[in-house]
Amino acid sequence: MTMSTSHYQRRTKDQLAARVAQDIFDGAVVNLGIGQPTLVANHLPAGREVILHSENGILGMGPAPAAGQEDYDLINAGKQPVTLLPGGAYFHHADSFAMMRGGHLDICVLGAFQVSATGDLANWSTGEEGAIPAVGGAMDLAIGAKQTWVMMDLLTKKGESKIVAQCTYPLTGIGCVKRVYSDLATLECTPAGLKLIDKVEGLAHAELEKLVGLPIAA
Amino acid sequence: MINKIAGSIADAMAGIPDGATVLIGGFGTAGIPNELIDGLIEQGAKELTVVNNNAGNGDTGLAALLKAGRVRKIICSFPRQADSYVFDELYRSGKLELELVPQGNLAERIRAAGAGVGAFFCPTGYGTQLAGERETRVIDGKPYVLEYPIRGDVALVKAEQGDRWGNLTYRKAARNFGPVMAMASERTIATVHEIVELGAMDPETIVTPGIFVSKIVKIDRVATQAGGFKKAA
């Protein structure tokens, strides 16, 4: 058999969301960040009961309402209309963030600009001159949940790795990311560096290391 | 007799001084007390410091207060939204000071003010730009940043039901910052959609006890509004 370098396919956004959902255990309380992580809710395996937390004061958040049933007093962190499942609860903002910082959330899934091999996260600012800064709940979530997972494409549009030795964008939190779920591989961030959990079929370990530019323990 | 029911929004807003710090409830458009913000515009106080999670949507409510040039400084966690063009323009032209605070710190700093806590150590933002030069401390092996309370001269809150003692309930996720802002201000003004007799509210479900409330005003119920949201990827 001849070795080839590119006989692999990236996970689609839905495949990636399904990959993340597969690791969310029955009974988990989970916060899904704005944007791509929101998709994970659509892929939770049947038979697993998961409670979704929304930073603006909701536990037991349900899916989007049917057209015409929107109630803008019931929105998610991205300000989109949602619903409440039976058993769900409302609470004020200080309680909502106490749930994060107090270590009561099992998992949060966030997007990222960069993650370091040891789990530093940069996801709130590109530090661009003149950009309007906005942080929202990202810093509280990143350091508060029992496990912080990042979901992102491994490479930028220019082909640079978003997993880096040291973040160059402004930090959201230090050493807070436990796992990175990407379109090419799932990696664990540890104090000793990256560790492989899985990768797409056909992508050789050496090739993945070359793309990331860092050693990855098998 | 205690009667916190104000006859009108103008009555409830009377005497708010220039330079006041105004805590305004709401997240996105849920729980934004638009009627009270309009009342504040009418009342005329200027050089205000406004505390809200966001920095206004479209041209109404908080955006209208900003547009009227009445705000000197805004303390918030997420000013940038799909339709925050009034804020964007003022910020870019240097006419508005911004203090950006992680959302949980914003809520907890407000709560601390209401609870009489002088300052607290919080892990959020440690090692980031937003921790600034503030004192840090390692407690039980974990690093924390010293955070100070945010006190309000006035809080403007949108609630659902109230009585003449000022007891309040809220509606769904429109509760958000209302309860902590009500605690943290010298004077708290709340709108409600319904005023009921004392004893009619179930004491087990009162969210903000009247001790934290100065005035309540009844407003008409209008349809809840969308605004400033991002589409999911």
Interface residues (C-beta under 8 A of the other chain):
Chain A: K13 I34 G35 Q36 T38 L39 S54 E55 N56 G57 I58 E70 D71 Y72 D73 L74 I75 G78 K79 Q80 P81 L84 Y90 F91 H92 H93 A94 S96 F97 A98 M100 R101 S125 G130 I132 P133 A134 V135 G136 G137 A138 M139 D140 I143 G144 P170 L171 T172 G173 I174
Chain B: F27 G28 T29 A30 G31 N53 S77 F78 P79 R80 Q81 F87 D88 Y91 R92 L98 L100 V101 P102 Q103 G104 N105 L106 A107 E108 I110 R111 C122 P123 T124 G125 Y126 G127 T128 Q129 L130 Y170 R171 K172 A173 A174 R175 N176 F177 G178 P179 V180 V207 T224 Q225 A226 G227 G228 F229 K230 K231 A232 A233
